[in-house]
């Protein structure tokens, strides 16, 4: 298999991470909690995994989910965009082979907007 770490880019992610957390602008939201769904896409140079087929050479999806939950427990956010940004920062710090983290946070169950409506924020951060 050709290529080296600089010309092979891999995108990995986890979609549909659901959690209940006490984020929100209003006091009643922070007291009762809200349902959120988080999608994570990460880009990086995990060329060793393409050759080895070994979990030690790539991102562990379970570790991504744990990082998302850790950020949610560590701090209360008023805005879903600041929540998404904090997740992206945390993921880039935790996984040094990553060059980009794209995080989509959906705030679910907003009945006043309609049965399927949700608020969405997408943040993409790259290493420098």
C-alpha positions in Angstrom: 0.0 0.0 0.0 1.5 3.3 -1.0 1.5 6.6 0.7 3.0 8.2 3.8 1.5 10.0 6.8 1.6 13.3 5.0 -0.5 12.3 2.0 -3.0 9.9 3.5 -5.8 11.4 5.5 -8.4 9.4 7.4 -11.8 10.6 8.6 -13.3 8.8 11.6 -16.2 9.6 13.8 -19.1 8.7 16.0 -22.7 9.9 15.3 -25.7 10.0 17.6 -24.1 10.3 21.0 -27.1 11.1 23.3 -26.8 12.6 26.7 -28.9 14.6 29.1 -27.1 17.6 30.5 -27.9 20.9 32.3 -26.8 23.3 29.6 -28.9 26.2 28.4 -29.4 29.9 28.7 -32.4 29.8 31.0 -32.5 28.8 34.6 -35.3 26.2 34.1 -33.3 24.5 31.3 -30.2 24.2 33.6 -32.4 22.9 36.4 -34.4 20.3 34.5 -31.8 19.4 31.9 -32.0 18.9 28.2 -31.5 16.1 25.8 -28.6 16.5 23.3 -27.3 14.6 20.4 -23.6 15.0 19.5 -21.9 13.9 16.2 -18.1 13.9 16.0 -16.0 13.6 12.8 -12.2 13.7 13.1 -9.6 13.9 10.4 -6.0 12.7 11.0 -3.1 10.7 9.8 -3.7 7.2 11.0 -1.8 5.4 8.2 -0.5 2.8 10.5 -4.0 1.5 11.2 -4.5 1.0 7.4 -1.6 -1.4 7.5 -1.9 -3.0 10.9 -5.6 -3.4 11.4 -4.9 -2.7 15.1 -6.9 -0.6 17.4 -3.8 0.8 19.0 -2.9 2.6 15.7 -6.2 4.5 15.4 -8.9 6.4 17.3 -10.8 4.3 19.8 -14.5 5.3 19.2 -15.3 4.5 22.8 -12.6 7.1 23.9 -14.3 9.7 21.7 -17.7 9.1 23.5 -16.0 9.3 26.9 -14.4 12.6 26.0 -17.8 14.0 24.9 -19.4 13.0 28.2 -16.4 14.3 30.2 -16.7 17.8 28.6 -20.4 17.8 29.3 -19.9 16.9 33.0 -17.0 19.2 33.6 -18.7 22.5 32.7 -22.2 23.9 32.2 -22.6 25.8 28.9 -25.2 28.5 28.0 -24.7 28.0 24.3 -24.6 24.8 22.3 -21.9 26.4 20.1 -19.6 26.9 23.1 -20.3 23.3 24.1 -19.4 22.1 20.6 -16.2 24.2 20.6 -15.1 22.8 24.0 -15.7 19.3 22.8 -13.6 20.0 19.6 -10.8 21.5 21.7 -10.8 18.5 24.1 -10.7 16.0 21.3 -7.8 17.7 19.5 -5.9 17.8 22.8 -6.7 14.2 23.6 -5.8 12.8 20.2 -2.6 14.4 18.9 -2.7 12.6 15.6 -5.9 14.4 14.8 -5.7 17.5 12.5 -9.4 18.4 12.6 -12.4 17.9 14.8 -15.9 18.7 13.5 -18.6 18.6 16.3 -22.3 18.9 15.7 -24.5 19.4 18.8 -28.2 19.2 18.6 -30.5 20.3 21.4 -33.5 18.1 21.2 -37.1 18.3 22.3 -38.1 21.8 21.6 -41.9 21.2 21.4 -42.8 24.9 21.0 -41.0 24.8 17.6 -42.6 21.5 16.4 -42.3 17.8 17.1 -39.1 17.2 15.1 -37.4 20.6 15.6 -34.0 20.9 17.3 -31.4 23.6 17.6 -28.1 22.8 15.9 -24.5 24.2 16.2 -21.6 22.9 14.1 -18.0 23.8 15.0 -14.9 22.7 13.1 -11.4 23.3 14.6 -8.1 22.4 13.1 -4.6 22.1 14.6 -2.2 24.8 13.7 
